[in-house]
Amino acid sequence: MFFTPEISLRRRSAALFLILGTVFLFLVGGTSAYTDVRTGADPTVMRVGSNYYSAESAEGGIWVRESPTLEGLGRPTQRKKVWSDNLGAVWAPEISMEGGRTWIHFAAGDDHRMYAISADSPLGDYPGSATKVSLPDDRWAIDAVMFTFDGQRYLVWSGWEGTDNVEQNLYIARMSSPTQATGARYIISQPREPWESVRDGSNPLINEGPEAIVDPNGQLHIVYSANGSWGPKYCLADLRLKKGGDPTNVWDWYKSNGCLFGSHQENMMPGWDTTLGIDGPGHHTFALPNGDVNASPGGTDHIPFMFHGVAKGTTYSWENRHWYTGSFVWWSDTKYSRKDVPGDTENVGYSFKFFEA
């Protein structure tokens, strides 16, 4: 059969439209674009050998899961209750390792103070009583993560400056042990930018869920969650330490100029797009080998990570949050800019492109 050029062009256009439509439906159609691991919030994961280990608060205690894959943490080969006590509600346990021992830091009690437990392996025998982490000023604190950078141990957490629930800032302190700070606490981020000070019907402004990672240039990053976790404008943003900078000096940190992973375009950093299937992604984990920032992955491939969020089309609420797996790539030559502060107004280095799949 002979086709005229006009008919052939129309057929090619229709075929192209069908292909694009199919791709679009695949991306927004739900579960095909991302992996739903399990119901829950605040994932924390590390890889030890060939297995992944996560920690969670549930049923009045802390549980550890084991799986050979990230996705398998939703149906773990082992799930063990490793600790319970009478401290009250437990928030956001964070699992890591130091010196071959597993550590779990968590917030507990109505006054929200940090505690820690440890064992000789992720599924080992933890003590019956947790140790309160001695932090400077002894203020409200959650979401603490321990790491070592340039030979110095640090703890970074979300906390209050005083005794009133006005802002959750990010603080850092040098640590002489996993439970003992040395010296003062130092503020490194406050929720003052328009894109991270969305109230969503509530008073406190939020920076929380910090996670440390080192980029291929050897620079330290603290990727954190901004805005309230009770609303879909929750998102991930980045603090990048300048090369050779002091982690306790707030002016050595440069903040991304918007969310890097979020579902509201008006809050995104210029050049970054919103999620397709997940509302309010945040409180993530990089699942580092042995929980060690010095083993942070490099390369140009997509690197797996995990975060929580709510499927689009579902009412955004704490009860509807799920753990999801996604990926990220290191994004080079990214400029973070600032003004009216000491130091350089611009810093160029690695950032992140986050993906739901």
Residue pairs with C-beta under 8 A, 6 or more apart in sequence:
3 11
26 32
26 33
27 33
27 276
27 277
28 276
28 277
30 277
30 311
33 276
33 277
33 356
33 357
34 277
34 278
34 324
34 325
34 326
34 356
34 357
35 71
35 324
35 325
35 357
36 74
36 311
36 322
36 323
36 324
37 43
37 70
37 71
37 73
37 74
37 306
37 322
37 323
37 324
37 325
38 73
38 74
38 322
38 323
39 321
39 322
39 323
40 56
40 308
40 321
40 322
40 323
41 92
41 229
41 283
41 308
41 318
41 321
41 323
42 56
42 91
42 92
42 93
42 143
42 209
42 283
42 308
43 54
43 56
43 283
43 284
43 285
43 306
43 307
43 308
43 323
44 54
44 55
44 56
44 92
44 93
44 94
44 95
44 285
45 52
45 53
45 54
45 70
45 73
45 95
45 285
45 287
45 306
46 52
46 53
46 95
46 96
46 97
46 122
46 287
46 288
46 289
46 290
46 291
47 53
47 287
47 288
47 289
47 290
48 97
48 122
48 289
48 290
50 68
51 66
51 67
51 68
52 66
52 67
52 68
52 69
52 70
52 72
52 73
52 287
53 64
53 65
53 66
53 95
53 102
53 122
53 123
54 64
54 65
54 73
54 76
54 95
54 285
55 62
55 63
55 64
55 65
55 93
55 94
55 95
55 104
56 62
56 63
56 65
56 93
57 63
57 89
57 90
57 91
57 92
57 93
57 106
59 81
60 84
60 90
61 81
61 82
61 83
61 84
61 85
61 90
62 81
62 82
62 83
62 84
62 90
62 93
62 104
62 106
62 117
63 79
63 80
63 81
63 82
64 78
64 79
64 80
64 82
64 95
64 104
64 122
64 123
65 73
65 76
65 78
65 79
66 76
66 77
66 78
66 79
66 122
66 123
67 73
67 75
67 76
67 77
68 77
70 287
70 304
70 306
70 325
71 325
73 323
74 323
78 123
80 123
82 104
82 117
82 119
82 123
82 124
82 126
83 104
83 117
83 126
83 127
83 128
83 130
85 108
85 128
85 129
85 130
87 108
87 109
87 115
87 130
88 108
88 109
88 110
89 108
89 109
89 110
90 106
90 107
90 108
91 106
91 107
91 108
91 112
91 142
91 143
92 106
92 107
92 142
92 143
92 209
92 283
93 104
93 105
93 106
94 104
94 105
94 106
94 143
94 144
94 145
94 146
95 102
95 103
95 104
95 122
95 291
96 102
96 103
96 104
96 105
96 145
96 146
96 147
96 291
96 292
97 103
97 290
97 291
97 292
98 146
98 148
98 153
98 178
100 120
101 118
101 119
101 120
102 118
102 119
102 120
102 121
102 122
102 124
103 116
103 117
103 118
103 146
103 178
104 116
104 117
104 118
104 126
105 114
105 115
105 116
105 133
105 144
105 145
105 146
105 155
105 178
106 114
106 115
106 116
106 130
107 113
107 114
107 115
107 141
107 142
107 143
107 144
108 115
108 130
111 140
112 140
112 141
112 142
113 132
113 133
113 135
113 138
113 140
113 141
114 132
114 133
114 135
114 141
114 142
114 144
114 157
115 130
115 131
115 132
115 133
116 130
116 131
116 133
116 178
116 179
117 126
117 127
117 130
117 131
118 126
118 127
118 178
119 125
119 126
131 179
132 179
133 144
133 155
133 178
133 179
133 180
133 181
134 179
134 180
134 181
135 141
135 155
135 157
135 173
135 181
135 185
136 173
136 181
136 183
136 184
136 185
137 185
139 159
139 160
139 161
139 162
139 163
140 159
140 160
140 163
140 165
141 157
141 158
141 159
141 160
141 171
142 157
142 158
142 159
142 168
142 208
143 157
143 158
143 208
143 209
143 210
143 283
144 155
144 156
144 157
145 155
145 156
145 157
145 210
145 211
145 212
146 153
146 154
146 155
146 175
146 178
147 153
147 154
147 156
147 212
147 292
147 293
148 154
148 292
148 293
148 294
149 212
149 214
149 220
149 247
149 293
149 294
152 174
152 247
153 174
153 175
153 176
153 177
153 178
154 172
154 173
154 174
154 175
154 212
154 247
155 172
155 173
155 175
155 181
156 170
156 171
156 172
156 188
156 210
156 212
156 222
157 170
157 171
157 210
158 168
158 169
158 170
158 171
158 206
158 207
158 208
158 209
158 210
158 224
159 168
159 169
159 171
159 185
160 166
160 167
160 168
160 169
161 167
161 169
161 187
165 203
165 204
166 203
166 204
166 205
167 190
167 191
167 204
167 205
167 206
167 207
168 191
168 204
168 205
168 206
168 207
168 208
169 187
169 189
169 190
169 191
169 207
170 187
170 188
170 189
170 190
170 207
170 208
170 210
170 222
170 224
170 239
171 185
171 186
171 187
171 188
172 185
172 186
172 188
172 247
172 248
173 181
173 182
173 183
173 184
173 185
173 186
173 248
174 181
174 182
174 183
174 248
175 181
175 182
176 182
186 248
186 249
186 250
187 250
188 222
188 239
188 247
188 248
188 250
188 253
189 207
189 222
189 224
189 239
189 250
189 253
189 255
190 205
190 207
191 197
191 205
191 206
191 207
191 226
191 227
192 205
193 255
193 257
193 258
195 226
195 235
195 237
195 258
195 259
195 266
195 267
195 268
196 205
196 206
196 207
196 226
196 227
196 235
196 237
196 259
196 267
197 205
197 227
198 227
198 228
198 231
198 233
198 267
199 205
199 228
200 227
200 228
200 230
200 231
200 233
201 231
202 228
202 230
204 228
206 225
206 226
206 227
206 228
206 229
207 224
207 225
207 226
208 224
208 225
208 229
208 283
209 224
209 225
209 282
209 283
209 284
210 222
210 223
210 224
211 222
211 223
211 224
211 284
211 285
211 286
212 220
212 221
212 222
212 293
213 220
213 221
213 223
213 286
213 288
213 293
213 296
214 220
214 221
214 293
214 294
214 296
215 221
215 240
215 296
215 298
215 330
215 349
215 350
216 298
216 299
216 330
216 350
217 243
217 349
217 350
218 243
219 240
219 241
219 242
219 243
219 349
219 350
220 240
220 241
220 245
220 247
220 293
221 238
221 239
221 240
221 241
221 350
221 352
222 238
222 239
222 241
222 253
223 236
223 237
223 238
223 239
223 260
223 284
223 286
223 352
224 236
224 237
224 238
224 239
225 234
225 235
225 236
225 237
225 282
225 283
225 284
226 234
226 235
226 236
226 237
226 259
226 282
227 233
227 234
227 235
227 267
228 234
229 280
229 282
229 283
229 318
230 316
230 317
230 318
231 280
231 316
232 263
232 264
232 279
232 280
232 310
232 316
233 262
233 263
233 264
233 267
233 280
234 262
234 280
234 281
234 282
234 283
234 309
235 259
235 260
235 261
235 262
235 263
235 264
235 267
235 268
235 280
235 281
235 282
236 259
236 260
236 261
236 262
236 281
236 282
236 284
236 307
236 354
237 255
237 256
237 258
237 259
237 260
238 255
238 256
238 260
238 336
238 351
238 352
239 253
239 254
239 255
239 256
240 253
240 254
240 255
240 256
240 336
240 347
240 349
240 350
240 351
241 247
241 252
241 253
241 254
242 252
242 253
242 254
242 344
242 347
243 349
245 252
245 253
246 252
251 341
251 342
251 343
252 343
254 336
254 338
254 347
255 336
255 338
256 269
256 336
256 351
257 269
257 270
257 336
257 337
258 267
258 268
258 269
258 270
258 272
259 267
259 268
259 269
259 272
260 268
260 269
260 272
260 351
260 352
260 353
260 354
261 275
261 281
261 282
261 284
261 307
261 352
261 354
262 268
262 274
262 275
262 280
262 281
263 274
263 275
263 278
263 279
263 280
263 281
263 309
263 312
264 274
265 273
265 274
268 274
272 353
275 281
275 309
275 312
275 356
276 312
276 356
277 311
277 312
277 356
278 309
278 310
278 311
278 312
278 324
278 356
279 309
279 310
279 311
279 312
279 314
279 316
280 309
280 310
280 316
281 307
281 308
281 309
281 324
281 326
281 354
281 356
282 307
282 308
282 309
283 307
283 308
284 305
284 306
284 307
284 308
285 305
285 306
285 307
286 296
286 305
287 304
287 305
287 306
288 295
288 296
288 297
289 295
297 303
298 330
299 330
300 329
300 330
301 329
302 327
302 328
302 329
302 355
303 327
303 328
303 329
303 330
304 325
304 326
304 327
305 325
305 326
305 327
305 328
305 354
306 323
306 324
306 325
306 326
307 323
307 324
307 326
308 321
308 322
308 323
308 324
309 321
309 322
309 324
310 316
310 317
310 320
310 321
310 322
311 320
311 322
314 320
324 356
326 354
326 355
326 356
326 357
327 354
327 355
327 357
328 352
328 353
328 354
328 355
329 352
329 353
329 355
330 350
330 351
330 352
331 350
331 351
331 352
331 353
332 349
332 350
333 348
333 349
334 348
334 349
334 350
334 351
335 346
335 347
335 348
336 346
336 347
336 348
336 349
336 351
337 345
337 346
337 347
338 345
338 346
339 345
